[in-house]
Amino acid sequence: MVEPASVEVFMSIIAVVTNAHWIPQLSRMIARKASDDFSLWTTFILLANNVIFFAYAGYIGSVSLAIQTGLTLAMLLLFGSLIIRYRTTNLLFSDDFWRYFDKKRQTPTHL
């Protein structure tokens, strides 16, 4: 049987290594200086999810889960800030979304 401390150390290493998946996305966004193809909504959802899991990691006392979610939170904050910085289109809603409401306002309500 493997000791729990050994499992925590192993999973902490895995947490650090698996968070390397952010590097290609971040480098692509920085190199292109564009983020229109990245969803800010998805980033918000992932951020909320990881805040909850980070709190859960503290609650259960799991160092490896806290490392993984902590690193993911840091990367999501960086990722989200780069999405906002390099966005050339509307941040949260498409232009079509706003055009729909503009058309509604321009439509006469009385005949």
C-alpha positions as CSV (number, residue, x, y, z in Angstrom):
1,M,0.0,0.0,0.0
2,V,1.3,3.5,-0.9
3,E,1.4,6.1,1.8
4,P,-0.9,9.0,1.5
5,A,2.0,11.5,1.7
6,S,3.7,9.8,-1.3
7,V,0.4,10.1,-3.3
8,E,0.1,13.8,-2.4
9,V,3.7,14.4,-3.6
10,F,3.2,12.5,-6.8
11,M,-0.1,14.3,-7.5
12,S,1.5,17.7,-6.8
13,I,4.1,17.0,-9.4
14,I,1.3,15.9,-11.9
15,A,-0.6,19.1,-11.1
16,V,2.4,21.3,-12.0
17,V,3.2,19.3,-15.2
18,T,-0.4,19.1,-16.5
19,N,-0.8,22.9,-16.1
20,A,1.8,23.3,-18.8
21,H,-1.1,22.9,-21.3
22,W,-1.7,26.7,-20.9
23,I,1.6,27.6,-22.4
24,P,0.8,27.0,-26.1
25,Q,-2.5,28.9,-25.8
26,L,-0.9,31.9,-24.0
27,S,2.1,32.0,-26.4
28,R,-0.2,31.9,-29.4
29,M,-2.4,34.7,-28.1
30,I,0.6,36.9,-27.2
31,A,2.3,36.2,-30.6
32,R,-0.8,37.0,-32.6
33,K,-1.9,39.8,-30.3
34,A,-5.5,38.6,-30.9
35,S,-8.0,36.8,-28.8
36,D,-11.2,36.9,-30.8
37,D,-11.3,33.1,-31.1
38,F,-11.1,32.5,-27.3
39,S,-14.4,32.6,-25.3
40,L,-14.5,34.9,-22.3
41,W,-17.7,33.2,-21.1
42,T,-15.8,29.8,-21.0
43,T,-13.0,31.5,-19.1
44,F,-15.5,32.9,-16.5
45,I,-17.1,29.5,-16.1
46,L,-13.8,27.8,-15.6
47,L,-12.7,30.4,-13.2
48,A,-15.8,29.9,-11.0
49,N,-15.4,26.2,-11.2
50,N,-11.8,26.4,-10.0
51,V,-12.6,28.8,-7.2
52,I,-15.0,26.3,-5.8
53,F,-12.6,23.4,-6.2
54,F,-9.8,25.5,-4.6
55,A,-12.0,26.1,-1.6
56,Y,-12.9,22.4,-1.5
57,A,-9.2,21.5,-1.6
58,G,-8.7,23.6,1.5
59,Y,-11.7,22.1,3.2
60,I,-10.5,18.5,2.7
61,G,-6.8,19.4,3.2
62,S,-5.6,18.2,-0.2
63,V,-2.3,19.8,-1.0
64,S,-2.1,18.4,-4.5
65,L,-5.7,19.6,-5.4
66,A,-4.9,23.0,-3.9
67,I,-1.7,23.2,-6.1
68,Q,-3.6,22.2,-9.2
69,T,-6.5,24.5,-8.8
70,G,-4.3,27.3,-7.5
71,L,-2.1,27.1,-10.6
72,T,-5.2,26.8,-12.8
73,L,-6.7,29.9,-11.2
74,A,-3.5,31.9,-11.8
75,M,-3.4,30.8,-15.4
76,L,-7.1,31.6,-15.9
77,L,-6.6,35.1,-14.5
78,L,-3.7,35.6,-16.9
79,F,-5.6,34.0,-19.8
80,G,-8.7,36.1,-19.1
81,S,-6.7,39.3,-18.9
82,L,-5.0,38.6,-22.2
83,I,-8.4,37.8,-23.8
84,I,-9.6,41.3,-22.7
85,R,-6.3,43.0,-23.7
86,Y,-6.2,41.6,-27.2
87,R,-9.9,41.4,-28.0
88,T,-10.9,43.3,-31.1
89,T,-14.6,42.4,-31.0
90,N,-17.2,42.8,-28.3
91,L,-16.1,41.1,-25.1
92,L,-19.1,39.2,-24.0
93,F,-21.8,39.4,-26.7
94,S,-21.5,39.2,-30.4
95,D,-22.2,42.2,-32.6
96,D,-25.4,40.4,-33.8
97,F,-26.7,40.3,-30.3
98,W,-26.5,44.1,-30.0
99,R,-27.9,44.6,-33.5
100,Y,-31.0,42.7,-32.5
101,F,-31.7,45.1,-29.7
102,D,-30.9,48.1,-31.9
103,K,-33.5,46.9,-34.5
104,K,-36.1,46.5,-31.7
105,R,-35.6,50.1,-30.6
106,Q,-35.9,51.4,-34.2
107,T,-39.1,49.5,-34.9
108,P,-42.1,51.8,-34.5
109,T,-44.5,50.6,-31.8
110,H,-47.5,52.5,-33.1
111,L,-49.1,52.4,-36.5
